[in-house]
Amino acid sequence: MLYYLFTYLGQFNFPGARMFSYVSFRALLAIIIALLISMFFGEFFIKFLKRKKITETQRDASIDPFGVNKVGVPSMGGIIIIFSILVPCLLLGKLDNVYMILMLITTIWLGALGFADDYIKDFKKDKEGLHGKFKIIGQVGLGLIVGLTLYMSPEAKICENVSLEKDGQKTIVYQKSKEIKSTKTTIPFFKNNNLDYADITSFCGEYKYYAGWILFVLITIFVVTAVSNGANLNDGMDGMAAGNSAIMGVTLGILAYVSSHMEFASYLNIMYIPGCQEMVVFICAFVGALIGFLWYNAYPAQIFMGDTGSLTIGGIVAVAAISIHKELLIPILCGVWVVENLSVTLQVLYFKKGKKKGLKQRIWKRTPIHDHFRTQQSQLDPECTYIFGKSKHAYHESKITIRFWITSILLAALTIITLKIR
């Protein structure tokens, strides 16, 4: 809203109005506004939840290996994150931009899905929450909306190769391809690092272009579902999911910025994506909201984000990566979430395999994998065998969280380096 107001005032040479035409100014302002809203609104929201006794019983000192008491801590803190994202985006973003629209839809859609789950847990006192099939339906539905929007929207285009030559002060722009609808995406570590989904479906003959888009939509559905679930699993320790997501958000902001900047896209030889600069504004609001949320969610947590927050932040990361054609970088960037997902999947499969033979067996002490490092040997089932259960030492959750953050930083740096290592 402010963007349109100051754009209008700029016609009359209103002092400072032209600042809103710069993406960098709006992005930095979005971080500040989101952070401040998250911090100040968070305090009032926590008090409100406590008054209403909307709390989640996670564990108490009697069962925690380090005597940490987490009884009566408010949940549904994801509302703080969502509110802190939406306000600066509505104020500073271009609301007719397809990428901004997609990100806002993602935030509201998965926020509502997570809220329904938390509502059932906290108000209906049903620990199971929303049935798993409804979560999957919601995630698949969002993936379908994102994929079809990127296919049908005339604004969602790319220019695969752009080169610039500077002759004194004059810049001559050469475009090797026009702005086109494309099913291409970036492959890390390859010199000619664009993969066209239409090439994979070339067996469809003259229909390979449409088959390529169908494949793209299916991959979008898979990525949205997998990444949002990975973020949900990662939300098990104070500050864990918020910190990891903020690191991923900064990385995606950098990727979106260079993809939206013709000169940087030319220098890095990556696809130029007109209009995705609004993604930078959104992601900056996203990062600011998460950092502000950490003010209350860092150990010892005063509030948990709940599924309202974890499903939303996972979906935001997934849709942002897909929108800038960097979804194949997700296994690197979101490596922590990938490992969390795999740890649960492998644990379940290994346990079921042993159950058929009448055995009790597990790979890790507990899953998701971060719980493995927190579990002491005295807490294990003596009748069960563990592949990685010999370690007698357990780590405090604050140490585990910091080490997961460090791992995310290393993976984020590797993701950015893929722009040059080919």
N, C-alpha and C positions, 0 to 999 in steps of 0.2 A: 504494500500500500504506500509506504513512504517512497519506494522506488518510483512509482507513477506520479506521486505528488511532486517530488523534486525534479523529475524529468519535465513535468509541465512548468514548474517554476523556472527551470533552466532557460526556457524560451524568453524569459524576461530578465535574464542575467541576474537572477537572485543569488546573492553571495553564498558560495559553498554548494550550490545545487548540483553542479556538474560532478562533484565527488561521487555521487551515487551512480554515475555511469561506469565507474571503475569496479571491476569484479574484486580486485584485491581489497579495496576499501570496504565493500559490502561484506566480504568474507570475514575479514578481521573484526568488523563490527558485530557480525553474527556470532562469532566466538564469545565476545565480551558479553553480549546481551544474554545468550543462552547460559553462560556460566553464572552470571549474576542471578538470573531467574531461578536456575536450579538450586543455587545456594540459599537464596532468601525464601523462595516459595517452599523449598524442602523443609525448612524449619517449621513453618506453619502447618504443612501437610502432615508431618510426623506427629505434631501435637494433636491434630485433628483425629488421626487414626488411633492414637492412644486413648483419647477421650471416648471414641466410639468402640474401643477394645477390638479393633480390627488388627489382630496380631497373628503371628505364625509361630507354632512351637516346633523349632528345629531340633534342638537337643539341650540337655541341661548338664551341669557340672558332674553329675554322677556317672554319665556315660561317655563324656568327652575325655580323651587321654590326657589332656592338659588342663582339665578342670574348667573349661570355658563354658560359661552359662549363657545360653541364647534362648531364653524363655520369655515370651511376651514382646518380642521385637516386631514392630509393624511390617507388614508386607505390602504388596501392590505399589512399591516405590517406582515402578516403571512409569506410572502416571506423571511423576516429576520429570522424567526424561522426555516423555512424549510432549508434554506441555512446553518444556524448555526448547524443544526443537521447533515446534509449530509456530510459536510467537515470532521469533526472529525471521523465520522463512516467509511468513505472511507479511511481515513488515518490509523486508529487504529484497525478497526474491521477485523474479519475473514470473507471475502466476499463470501466464499463457505459454510458458515454456514446457515442452513435453517431458523433459527430464525432471524438472521441478514437480510437475504434476504427478509423475510416476512415483517419485520419492515420498510425496505427501500421501498418496493413496496407500503406499506400502506401510507407512508409519501408522496411519489410522486403521487400516485393515488388520494388521497383525497385532496392533495394540488392543483392538476390540476382541480379537480371538484370545489373546493372553488374559485380558480382563475377565472374560467369561470363565476361563479356567480358574483364575484366582478367586473369583466371586463364589464359585461352587465350593472351593476348598475352605474359604474363610467364613462365608455366610451360611452355606448349607452344611458345613462341617463334614464334607465328604473329601477324604484325603486323596482319593483317586482323581478328583477334579473333572475337567471336561473329558469325555471319552476320546480315546486316541484317534478313532476314525474321523471324528469331527475336526480335530486338529489337522489331520492329513488333508481332509477335504478343503479346509480353509487355506492351507499352504499351497495345495495344487491349484485352487481357484486363483490365488494371487499370481502364481507362476504363469497361468494361462492368460491372465489380464496383461501382465508385463510383456510376455512374448508376442501376443497378438497386437498390442499397442505399438511395439517397436517394428512390427511388420507392416501395419497399416498406416501409421502416422507419416505424413509427407515431410515432417521436420526431422525425423530420425534417419539421418543420412550420414555417410562418411566420405572422405576423400582419401583414398588409400596412400598416395604418395604426393607430397608437396615439397618442392625445393625452392630456395630463395637465393638470389644473387644480389649483392649490394654493390652498387656503382656510385661511390661517393655517398651523398645523402639520399640518393634515390634507391628505392627497393623495387626490384623487378621480381614478380611472382610467376613461377612456372608451375602449373598443375598438370601432373601426368595423368590424372583421371578427374573427371568432373564429380560433383557431389552426387552420390548414387545410393540407392537402397542396397544393402549388402548383407550377406550371411557370413562375412569374414570375421575372424577373431584372431587374437594375438597368441602365438605359441612362444613360450619362453625358451631362450638359449639357441634359437635357430636364426640364421642370417636373414633368409627370406621368411620372416616370422609371422606370416599370416596364413591361417587355415580357413578355407572356404568350405562350409558345411555342404554346399551344393556339389563340391567335388566328391564328397563321400557318397552322395546319393546319385552319382553320375549314371549308375545302372538303370535309373528311371528314364533315361533318354531325354526327350524334349521336355519332360516334366521335372527335370532335376532341380530347377530353380525353386519350384513350389515344394518339392520334397525336402530341399535344403532348409526352407523356412519351417516346415513341420518338425524336422530334426532339431532346429534351433529352439522351437517352442518346448519340445520335450526336454531338452537339456536345461532350459530355463526353469521348468517345473522341478526337475531333479535338484538343481543347484539351490533354488529357494528353499525347498523342503529340507535338504541335507544340512545347509548352513544354519538355518534357523533352529533346527534340532541340535546342532553342534553347540551353538551359543547357549541353548537351554541346558544342556548337560554341563557346560562349563561353569554355570552359575551355581556353585556349591560352597564357595568360600568368600569371605568378606573382601570385596574389591576385585575379585578375580575376573569376572566377566566384563565389568565396566572398564577396568584397566586394559585388558586385552583388546576390547572393542575400540577404545580410543586410539590405541596404537595402529590398529588396522584402518581406522578412519583417516588418520593423518596420511597414511600411505595411499589410500584411495583418493584423497584430496590432491596429492601430488600428481598421481596418474591422470586424474581428471583435468587438472590444470594444464599439463603439458599436451594432453590430447586436444584441448580446446584452443591452444595457442599455436597459430600457424608456423611461427618461426621455430618454436621448440619442437613441434611435430616434424618439421623438415630436418632439423639437426639430428634428431634421434631416429629418423626414418621410421616413424610410426604413423598410423592412420590419424588423419585430422578429422575431428568430430565437431562440426559447427553446432553451437548452442549448448554444449555440455559444460560451459563455464558456470551455468546455474547450479550444476551439481556441486561445484566447489563451495558455493554459498551454503547449500544444504549440509554438506559434509562438515563444514566448519561449525555450523550450529549443532550438529550431531556430536562432534568432539567436545565442544564447549559444555553441552548438557551433561555428557558423561563425566567430565572432569569436575564439574560442579556437584554431580551426584556422589562422586568419591569423597567429598567433604563429609558425608554422612554414612557412606557405605564402606569406607576403609575400616580396618580392624581397630577396635571392636565395633561392629556395624550397629548403627542406630535404626537402620531400615534395610529391608531386602527389596530387590527390584521385582521379584516374583516373575511369573510367566509373562505378565504384562510388559515387563522390560526385556527379558531375555529373548523371547520370540521376536520382538520388534527389532532389537539391535542386530540379531542374526539376519533377519529379512532385509534390513537396510544395507548391510554389508554385501549380501548376495545380489540385490537388485542394482546397487551402485556399480559393482564389478561387471555385471551383465550389460548394463546400459552403455558403458564405455568400452565394450568388447574386450574385456580382460578376465573373463570368467575362468579361463584355463590357468590363470595365476592363483586362483583361490586355494588349490592344494598347498601352495607355498605360503601365501600370505596368512591363510587360516589354518596353518599346520597344527596348531594347538587344538583347534576344534576338530580337525580330522582325526587326530589321535584319540581325543575323548570319545568320538563316535565309534572308532574301531575298537577301542578297549571294551566298550559295552557289548558290541556285536560279537566279538571273539569270546568274551567271557560267557555270554549266553549260549553260543554254539558249543563251546567246550564243555560247559556244564550239562547241556542236554545230551551230548555224546556219551558222557560218563554215566548219566542217569539211565540210559538204555542198557548199560552193562551192569547196573546195580552199584555204581561207584559215585562217591561225592568228590568232585574235583573242580578246581578253579585255576585260572591262570594267575590272576592278581588277588591280593587280599580283599580288595573291594573295587568297584567301579562306580562312576567314571574314574579314570586313572589318577586324578588328583587325590581321591580318597584312599588310594593304595598307599601313598606316601604318609598319610596321616594316621593310618591304622597300626596299632601296636600288635605284637604277636599274641599277647594275652587275650586279645579280643577275637582271635580266630576260632573257627569251629575245629575242635580236636579230631573230629571224625572225617574231616575233609582234607584232601591233599592239595597243595598249592605249588605251582611251578615257581613263582616268584614270592614265596612266603617265608623265606629263611631269614630275611633281614629283621633283626630285633628292634632296630631303631625306627622311631616315628618322628616326623618333623612337625613343628608348629605350623598352623595354617598360614600365618603371616609370611613365614619363610617360603613356603610352597608358592604362595601368591606372587611374591617378588620374583622368584625364579621362573615362574610361568611368564611374567611380564618381560623378563630379560630374554627368554626364548622367543617371545612374540616380536621383540625389537630386532633380534637377529634375523628372524624370518622376514620382517618388513624391509630390512636393509637388503636382504637377498632379492626380494621382489623388485625393488627399485633398480638394483644392479642388473636385473635381466634386460633392462632397456639398452644396456651397452654390451653385455656379455652375450655374444651370438656366435 
